[in-house]
Amino acid sequence: MNIREVNPALYEDLMRRLRRIEGQARGIQRMLEEGQDCEQILIQLGAMKAAINRVGMKAAACNMGLQVTEAIRRGEDPTAAVDEVIEQFIKLG
């Protein structure tokens, strides 16, 4: 399912976060070009990694809700859907 259609607010939030991450990446490139201190670059890389993880977790949580809701709608036990989404969370981590 499409996040944009299912949850427009989440879609906008994820897009805003990804644009910020894109800006962080450009900033880190600039830091490297300017010969900035390695420690400061590592700090910025850590911040960017955390931001990417938050985007992934929000998208995965959305997917979990969709999978469980769909399983219930079909009259199925949502346990299999939850197990599948847990595997996705593990891959994300």
Secondary structure, 3 states (H helix, E strand, C coil): CCHHHHCHHHHHHHHHHHHHHHHHHHHHHHHHHCCCCHHHHHHHHHHHHHHHHHHHHHHHHHHHHHHHHHHHHCCCCCHHHHHHHHHHHHHHC
